[in-house]
């Protein structure tokens, strides 16, 4: 069986909710990579995100540097008009 115990999943979800959008992708990607086969599906269900988001995080982690280090959107923050 793939995955973590319920207590650990709850803590992971709490941490995930506190992260920025970019950090969420990267955290989800690292967790999926640790689990290997089936990890992307498991993590996307755990965090209620699209598997494409996890794959995007995996791709971003392959880059030697963050392409937009100063760009961070926080959940629920509206754009200025």
Backbone as JSON, one array per atom type, in Angstrom:
{
  "sequence": "XXXXXXXXXXXXXXXXXXXXXXXXXXXXXXXXXXXXXXXXXXXXXXXXXXXXXXXXXXXXXXXXXXXXXXXXXXXXXXXXX",
  "N": [[0.84, -1.2, 0.0], [0.46, 2.23, -0.76], [1.34, 5.37, 0.65], [0.67, 7.46, 3.56], [0.19, 7.34, 7.16], [-2.93, 8.26, 8.74], [-2.66, 10.36, 10.67], [-0.26, 11.61, 9.95], [-0.92, 12.42, 7.36], [-2.86, 14.39, 7.94], [-1.29, 16.37, 9.17], [0.38, 16.99, 7.04], [-1.5, 18.08, 5.27], [-2.29, 20.34, 6.72], [0.09, 21.83, 6.73], [0.39, 22.18, 3.95], [-1.77, 23.89, 3.35], [-0.86, 26.28, 4.39], [1.12, 27.19, 2.75], [2.49, 29.1, -0.03], [1.24, 29.37, -3.4], [3.19, 28.51, -5.28], [5.02, 27.21, -3.58], [3.37, 25.18, -2.69], [3.03, 23.6, -4.98], [5.64, 22.67, -5.3], [6.1, 21.32, -2.85], [4.13, 19.33, -2.98], [5.08, 17.99, -5.21], [7.57, 16.98, -4.33], [6.73, 15.23, -2.32], [5.26, 13.42, -3.88], [7.3, 12.4, -5.48], [8.82, 11.08, -3.57], [7.21, 8.93, -3.02], [7.18, 7.56, -5.35], [6.04, 5.26, -7.79], [2.67, 5.8, -8.48], [2.54, 7.87, -6.75], [1.93, 10.52, -7.59], [-0.85, 10.49, -8.11], [-1.84, 9.76, -5.57], [-0.94, 11.91, -3.93], [-2.15, 14.08, -5.24], [-4.83, 13.56, -4.7], [-4.79, 13.61, -1.9], [-4.14, 16.3, -1.33], [-6.1, 17.51, -2.74], [-5.75, 18.51, -5.38], [-5.07, 19.06, -8.88], [-3.57, 16.44, -10.77], [-1.89, 17.4, -12.76], [-0.85, 19.68, -11.64], [0.9, 18.68, -9.75], [2.72, 17.41, -11.46], [3.68, 19.65, -12.79], [5.01, 20.9, -10.69], [7.02, 18.99, -10.27], [8.44, 19.31, -12.67], [9.29, 21.97, -12.36], [11.03, 21.68, -10.24], [13.15, 20.46, -11.43], [14.53, 22.44, -12.69], [17.48, 24.46, -12.58], [17.4, 26.91, -11.27], [14.94, 29.06, -9.76], [12.62, 30.32, -11.99], [11.09, 32.61, -11.6], [11.68, 34.09, -9.02], [10.7, 36.13, -7.34], [8.04, 36.18, -7.68], [5.11, 35.49, -6.19], [2.03, 34.23, -5.43], [-0.53, 34.56, -3.13], [-3.03, 32.52, -1.6], [-6.31, 33.46, -2.27], [-5.85, 36.16, -2.61], [-6.68, 39.06, -4.2], [-6.13, 40.52, -7.42], [-4.66, 43.74, -8.01], [-6.47, 46.54, -9.25]],
  "CA": [[0.0, 0.0, 0.0], [1.19, 3.49, -0.87], [0.79, 6.47, 1.41], [1.04, 7.75, 4.94], [-0.87, 7.13, 8.15], [-3.88, 9.38, 8.79], [-2.12, 11.45, 11.49], [0.74, 12.3, 9.13], [-1.66, 13.08, 6.27], [-3.48, 15.58, 8.49], [-0.24, 17.37, 9.35], [0.79, 17.4, 5.7], [-2.55, 18.94, 4.74], [-2.21, 21.62, 7.44], [1.24, 22.55, 6.18], [0.08, 22.52, 2.56], [-2.68, 25.05, 3.35], [-0.12, 27.48, 4.82], [2.14, 27.53, 1.76], [2.12, 29.86, -1.22], [0.88, 28.52, -4.54], [4.42, 27.93, -5.82], [5.55, 26.27, -2.59], [2.45, 24.04, -2.67], [3.39, 22.74, -6.11], [6.93, 22.02, -5.03], [5.92, 20.38, -1.74], [3.37, 18.2, -3.5], [5.97, 17.27, -6.13], [8.56, 16.24, -3.55], [6.04, 14.11, -1.68], [4.94, 12.44, -4.92], [8.55, 11.77, -5.88], [9.23, 10.16, -2.5], [6.36, 7.75, -3.07], [7.45, 6.89, -6.62], [4.9, 4.84, -8.61], [1.37, 6.08, -7.87], [2.66, 9.0, -5.84], [1.25, 11.71, -8.1], [-2.29, 10.33, -7.88], [-2.08, 9.77, -4.13], [-0.74, 13.27, -3.41], [-3.17, 14.98, -5.78], [-6.07, 13.31, -3.94], [-4.58, 14.05, -0.52], [-4.17, 17.76, -1.28], [-7.23, 17.97, -3.56], [-5.22, 19.3, -6.49], [-4.98, 18.34, -10.14], [-2.28, 15.78, -10.97], [-1.04, 18.26, -13.6], [-0.17, 20.61, -10.74], [2.03, 17.93, -9.18], [3.7, 17.23, -12.54], [4.3, 20.97, -13.02], [5.96, 21.06, -9.59], [8.16, 18.12, -10.56], [9.2, 19.96, -13.74], [9.93, 23.17, -11.79], [12.13, 21.25, -9.37], [14.26, 20.05, -12.29], [15.24, 23.65, -13.12], [18.57, 24.8, -11.65], [17.0, 28.1, -10.52], [13.53, 29.47, -9.85], [12.52, 31.29, -13.07], [10.42, 33.82, -11.12], [11.84, 33.98, -7.57], [9.96, 37.16, -6.6], [6.62, 36.09, -7.98], [4.42, 34.59, -5.3], [0.63, 34.58, -5.2], [-1.1, 33.93, -1.95], [-4.39, 32.07, -1.79], [-7.38, 34.4, -1.95], [-5.44, 37.55, -2.78], [-7.18, 39.59, -5.47], [-5.21, 41.39, -8.16], [-4.98, 45.17, -7.93], [-7.03, 47.06, -10.5]],
  "C": [[0.88, 1.25, 0.0], [0.53, 4.54, 0.02], [1.28, 6.56, 2.84], [-0.11, 7.42, 5.88], [-1.7, 8.41, 8.26], [-3.34, 10.59, 9.56], [-1.09, 12.28, 10.7], [0.06, 13.04, 7.99], [-2.28, 14.39, 6.75], [-2.46, 16.7, 8.67], [0.27, 17.89, 8.0], [-0.22, 18.37, 5.1], [-2.53, 20.31, 5.42], [-1.05, 22.46, 6.92], [0.94, 23.04, 4.77], [-0.78, 23.78, 2.48], [-1.97, 26.36, 3.71], [0.87, 27.98, 3.78], [1.59, 28.4, 0.65], [1.82, 28.89, -2.35], [2.1, 27.79, -5.1], [5.0, 26.88, -4.86], [4.66, 25.02, -2.49], [2.8, 23.05, -3.78], [4.66, 21.96, -5.81], [6.82, 21.0, -3.9], [5.2, 19.13, -2.22], [4.26, 17.34, -4.41], [6.99, 16.43, -5.37], [7.91, 15.03, -2.87], [5.7, 13.03, -2.7], [6.19, 11.7, -5.36], [9.03, 10.77, -4.83], [8.45, 8.85, -2.57], [6.53, 6.95, -4.36], [6.16, 6.51, -7.34], [3.57, 5.04, -7.86], [1.38, 7.29, -6.96], [1.91, 10.24, -6.29], [-0.25, 11.63, -7.85], [-2.63, 10.42, -6.39], [-1.99, 11.19, -3.58], [-1.79, 14.23, -3.96], [-4.5, 14.79, -5.07], [-5.94, 13.82, -2.51], [-4.73, 15.56, -0.39], [-5.3, 18.38, -2.1], [-6.77, 18.94, -4.65], [-5.17, 18.42, -7.74], [-3.62, 17.65, -10.27], [-1.33, 16.59, -11.86], [-0.27, 19.25, -12.74], [1.05, 19.93, -10.12], [3.11, 17.76, -10.24], [4.4, 18.55, -12.86], [5.34, 21.24, -11.93], [7.2, 20.21, -9.81], [9.05, 18.74, -11.63], [9.94, 21.19, -13.21], [11.12, 22.8, -10.92], [13.34, 20.78, -10.17], [15.09, 21.24, -12.75], [16.33, 24.0, -12.1], [18.24, 26.01, -10.77], [15.51, 28.36, -10.71], [13.42, 30.54, -10.94], [11.85, 32.61, -12.66], [10.49, 33.85, -9.59], [11.01, 34.99, -6.76], [8.46, 37.09, -6.83], [5.96, 35.04, -7.11], [2.99, 35.11, -5.12], [0.16, 33.85, -3.96], [-2.55, 33.59, -2.21], [-5.38, 33.15, -1.37], [-7.01, 35.86, -2.08], [-5.87, 38.02, -4.16], [-6.13, 40.49, -6.11], [-5.65, 42.84, -8.02], [-5.5, 45.63, -9.27], [-6.65, 48.49, -10.7]]
}
